[in-house]
Amino acid sequence: MTDAKLSSPHFSKEDFGPDFKWGVSVAAYQIEGAHDADGKGLSIWDAFTNKKGKIKDSHNGNTATDFYNRYKEDIDLIKKLNIPNFRFSISWSRILPSGTGETNPAGIDFYNKVIDYCLSQEIEPWITLYHWDLPHELEKKGGWTNREVITWFEEFVAVCAKNFGDKVNNWMVMNEPVVFTGAGYFLGLHAPGRRGMKNFLPAIHYTTLAIATGARKLREIIPAANIGTTFSCSYLEPHRNLERDRKAVKRVDALLNRLYIEPLLGLGYPVEELPVLKSIKKISLPEDEKNMVFDFDFIGVQNYTREIIKNSWLIPYVKASLEKAENRNVPLTDMKWEVYPEAMYQMIKQYNQYPQIKKLMITENGAAFPDEIINEEINDDKRKKYIQDNLAQALRAKKEGLKIDGYFVWTLTDNFEWAEGYHPRFGLIHIDFESQKRTIKKSGKWYADFLK
């Protein structure tokens, strides 16, 4: 794939060093489909997407990209794209249909087949244990607002570690906790669709404890494992150079970028900037502060854009609002996110300020743009440029001596994109959702060429 049209940037894979990890990321609910096949239990996303009006155009992940039946085809495509590392998540309710108790042998067998096929193709599997699809049976008992979820999650982690730990070395405990608790338990936009601080605060605390507890369980069962967890992050700038907007940035930063990582690193919750977090004390036990801390081998950060923040006394708790990108006359992706590659450099710089972080990896980065198939070709130049420009910023950070140890593209194939359904396309590979036909886009061909 050495087509001159693929236009190389002014750097190569070698510039990042021999130990840099290159990969691609996916998530179970967004690709697997087979939502009730072979003994799988319902997840909160199965329940949520089949409620009227929750998802754009009433889309759901019942079939998604049919990875459950086509995993070999997709792993072959990863091989074809020269991608050495594949990050995927385990569907909790496929392994434990009720969330706890009896395991589902067919579910365990499926993931063993995926792992074995990756290894046979010399692709390193990286498992995300939780990518938002809590078993529906556990949500009925309170889900992430019930302290028992820590024990439920620990049991799930143990089942995964015992069944896959002899073959899988790289583990990510959870994906973007601020998104699944914020959108799912405060704003009600994501599954399970709950709202309000009364749901959000316990979800924050029990999720933080579950991350550390799950990581300890992994360490106990697989002592030599490479254990990390991932966080979404946004580069924030004030709307105007005014003290009140700068203070608003600090409050939003505490919510979006510091809320989970700091307690896990032993720094506690950022209560100074977000006094509402003091209410977590009401549900805390004496041992919680110590039990929230874990010494991770790496931290994954996932950055897509920057946000412009202004002071707003109308907004409860954070007293701040976002100045929408579509109102700012800036280049946008299909998600209406600003295209701002320097955000990548700035977030690497921000997370490098934590001395407790041993390794820092970009575990998701990518862009949704509309794709057009012309003569079996998809010339997604905007996506290709987005990835190149973000890599340039990662390399800038690396050259300055900042920790940056890997980069995983979001995502392999177009997929079910949560509340947006099948509309935004993030994939290096186009999916025709009617026929399930896969077509490698120009961005995918470029990535293959770059990694060769």
N, C-alpha and C positions, 0 to 999 in steps of 0.2 A: 504493500500500500504506500508506495513512494510517489504518489501523484503530486506533482509540483503545485497543483492548485490547493493542496492542503495547507500551504503557507505556514512555515515554521516560525515561532517567535524567536527572539534573540537569546534563547537559552536552551539547554538540553536536559534530559533526565539526569545525566552525569553531574550536572551542576549541583544537584541536591545531595550528592554523596551516595555511596554504595549501600548504606543501611536504611535509607529513606523508604518508607512503606507506601506503595502505590496500590490503590484499590478502587472498588465501586461498592456502593451501599444500597440495600433494599430493605423492605419491612414486610413481615408475613401477611398482615391483613391487606396490604396494598397490592399484593401480587398473587397470593396462593389460590384464591377462590376455594372451591371444594368446601364450602362453609359448613356443611353438615355431613361430609363424607366420612366413612370408615370410623364412626364412633366419636367424631369431634363434637364437643359441647359448644353452646352458643357463647360468643364473646359480647362485651358491651357494644362493640361496633356492629356485630350482626344484628343486635336488638335495635340499636339507634338508627342505623341506615334504613331499616325497614319500617320506621315511623314516618308518617306523612310530613313533608315540608322541612325535614331536617337537613337534607342534602340537595344540592343544586340538581334540578331535573329528576329528582327521586332516584338518583344513581345509588348503587350499593356495591359491595365487594364480594357478592355471592360467587361470581366467576372470576372477576379481576382479570389478570393476564394468564390464568390457568397454570401458574407455575407448579402447582401440585402435580399436574399430569405432564408438564413440559419441562421439568427441571433440567433434564439432560440436554435438551435443545438450548436452553438458556445458559447453562454452564459451558456448553460447547462454544457459544458466542463469546463468553468471557475469555475463554482460551484463545479464540480467534482474534480478540481485541488485545491480546498480550497482557491482560490484567492479572497480576500475580496474587492479589488478595481480594476475597469476596466476603463482605459483611452482610449477614442476613439475620433475621430474628426468628425466635421460636414462638409459635402460637401456644400460649399457656393452656388454652382450653382444648387444643389438639392432643396435648400430653396428659392433662388432668381435666377431663370434661366438666367436672363439678368444681374445679379449682383446687380441691384437696382430695385426699383419700385415694380411690382406685385410679391407677394409671391406665392409659389407653395404649396397648401394645402396637396398634397400627400407626398411631401418631409417632411413637418413639422410632418405629421402623422407618417411617418416612424420612425423619431427620437423619437417621443413620445412613440411609441411601444417598441423601443429598451430600452429607459429609464425605462418604466414601467416594462418590463420583467426583467431587472437588479434588480430593487427594489423588485419585487416579489420573486427573488432568493436570496435576502439579499446581493446583490452585489452593492457597492457604485459606481455610475457613476462619472467619471471625464471627463469633456468635454474640448477638444482642439478646439478652434474656427477656427484657420487657420493652416492647415498642408499642405500648398503648392499648393492647387488646386484652384487658382484664376479663376473666371468665364471668359471664352474666350472673351465674349462681352466687358469686362472691359479692357482686354489686347489690344483689337483693339483701345481703347482710350488712350493707353499708359501704362496701368497696374500700376506697382509699380513705374514707372518713372513720373507719373502724380500726382501732389499734390492733385487732387480731390479724389485719392484713400483713403485718410484719412477719408473723409466724406462717401465714399462708404462703407468702412469697419465699420465705426461707425453705419451705418444703418443696416448692416448685424448683428453686435453684438446686437443691440437693438431688432431685430426680434428674435434672439436666446434667449436672456434674458427674453423677454416677454412670449415666448412660452414654455420655459423649466425651467425657474428660480424658479418656485414654487416647483420643484421636484429635481433640481440639485443644490448642494451647492458648488461644487469644479470646478473651471474653470482655464484653461490655455489659455492665449490669443493667443500666437503664438508658433510655433515649429521651432527652429533652424533658426533664420533669416539670420545668416551669410551663411548658406548653400543655402537657396533658392534664396537669392540675389546674392551670389557669383557664384554659379553654373548656375543660370538661367539668370542673367543680366550682368555677367562679362565674364565667361568662355564659356557660350553657351551650356554647357553639359546637362543641365536640362531645362525643360519648363520655360519660353517660347523660350529659345534658343538664347537670345540676348547676345551681347558681348561688351566689352570695358568700359572704365572708364566713358564715357558720359552717359551710362545706369546705371552703378553700383553706382555712387555717389548719384544721385537723389533717386535711389531705397533704399539705406542705410537710407537716411534722412527721406523719407516719411514712410518707414517701422517703424523706431524708433518712429516717431510721432503717427503713427497708433496704435502701441502697447499701448502707454500711453493713447491715446484717447479712445481706445477700453476698457481698464481697467477702466477708469473713467466712461464710459457709463454703464459697468457692475455694478459698485459701486452705481451709481445713481438708477438703476432699481432694483437691488438685494442688499440692503445695508449690509446684514449680510453674503454675499458670501465670500468664501475662494478663493482669486484671486492670481494667479501666472502667470508666463510665463517661457518658457524653452529655454535653450541655449546649443548648441553643444560646446564641449571643448576638446582640446587635450593637453596632457602633453608634453612639449617640452624640449629637451636637446640639447646642442651644439655638433656638430660632433667632434670637437677637443676643447681642453681647451685653446682656443685662444680668445683674445679680440674681433676680428672681427666676430667669430662665436657666441660669447655670445651676441654681439649687434644684430646679425641677429635673434637670438632667441627672443630678446625684440621686434623687429619689427613684427615678425610672431605672437607673443603672442598678440600684440596690434590688429592685424587683426583677428585672430581666436578666442581669448578668452576675449577680452576687448571691442571690437568695439561697441557692442550693450548694454551690461550691464551697462557700465559706464555712458553714457548719461542718461539712464533710472533711474540710482541712483542719478543723479544730479551732476555727476563729469565731464560731457562734453566728447567729442570725444578725443581719445588718439592721438592728432595731433603732439605731440612732437616726438613720434616714427614713426608716419605715416604722414609726412607733406602734402601729397596729399589730406588729409581730409580737409585741409584749404579751398579747393575749394568749399566745401559745403556751405561756407558763401555766395557765389554768389546766392544760391537759398533759403537762410534762410530769414525768416521774424523775426521782433523784438521779437515776443512772443514765438518763437520756443523753445528757450532754457528752458524756464519755462514749456512749454507744453509737453516737452519730458520726464518729471519726473513723476513717480508714486510710491506711497508707497505700494509695493506688500506685501501680506501676506506670500508668499513663493516664492522661486526661484527654478526652476528645472534645473539641469545640466545633460548632456548626454555625457558620456565618453565611448569610446571603446578601445582606444589605446594610444601609445605615438608616437611622431615623432622626428626624429633626423634632426637638422637644420644646414646648413652651409651657410656661406657668399657667395653670388654670384652676382657680378655686372652686369651680363647679364639679370637678372630678373628685369623687371621694378617695380617701386614703393616700393617693400619690400626688394629688393637687397638680396634675400635669396632663397635657394632651399631646398627641402626635400631630404634626403638620403633615397631612397626607401627601405622599409623593406625587400623586396625579395633579395636585394643585401647585406643584413647585416647578413645573416646566423642566423636568429632568427625564432622561431615558428610563423607560420602565420595562419590566418583564410582564408576562401574562398574569402574574399574581399581583400586579400593580405595585411591585417593589422597585425601588430605585436601583439602577445599575450603578454601583459605586465600588469598584474593585479595591480602593484603598482601605475600605472597611476591614478587609482581610488582614492587612498589615497591622492596623490599629488594634484589632482584637488579639492577634498573636502577642503584640507588645503588652496589652493590658494583662493577659493571663500569665505572661512571663514575670509579672511582678510578684507572683506567689512563689516563694522559694520552696514550698512543699511539693510543687509539681515537678516530677522527675523527667517526664517526657510529655510533650504536647503534640497532638495530632489533629489535623482537620479531618473529622470523620463524616462530614457532609458538606458539599458545596456544589451548586449547580444553578440552572435557570430554566424557567418555563417560557417558551416562545411558541407561537403558532408554526406548525410545520406543513409544508406543501410537498406532496409527492409529484415530481415531474419526471416522466420516463424512468420510473423505478428509483429515482435519486431524490434525496432530501438534503438540500443545501441550507443547512441551519447555521449560517455563518455567525449569527448573533450569539448562539449558544457556544460555538467554538471559541469565539473571541472572548466571551465571558470567562470561560475556563482558563484560557491562556492568560488573560489579564489578572485573574485571581492568583494563578500560579506565579506570575511575575512578582506579585506583592508578597507571596509566601517566601519566594527566593530572596527578595529584598530583606525580609526579616532574618532569614537564615544567614545572609552575608553580614548582617550587623551583629551576628553572634547570638541571636535569640533562639531559644529552643523551638524547633519545629521539625517533627520526626516522621510525618506521613501526610498523605492527601488522598481522600476517598471521594470520588465524584458521586453526587446524587443526581441521577440514579441510572441503573442499567437500562431498564425499559420504561416507556410510558406506563402509567399505572393509575390506580384509584387514589386520587389526591384529597382524601378526607372530605371536609365540607364542600370542596369544589368539585367533587365527583371526578369524571374522566376528562374534564375540560383542559386543565393545565397539563402540558406535556413537558416533563423534565428529562426524559430518557435519552441516552446515547443511541438507543434502538427504538424505532417507531413501532407501535402496535396498532394494527387494524383490529379494533375491538369486536368487529363482526366476525372476521375470519380467523383472528389470532395470528395473522401473518406478521412476522418480524422483518424489519428492514433496517439495516445499519445506516445511521445518519452520517453526514459529513463530519460532525463532531466526534462520533465514535471512531470513524476511520482515522481522524487526526490523532486521537488519543492512542489508538493502536500503533500508529506510526511513531509517535513520540516515545512510547514505552518499548518499542522493538529493540 
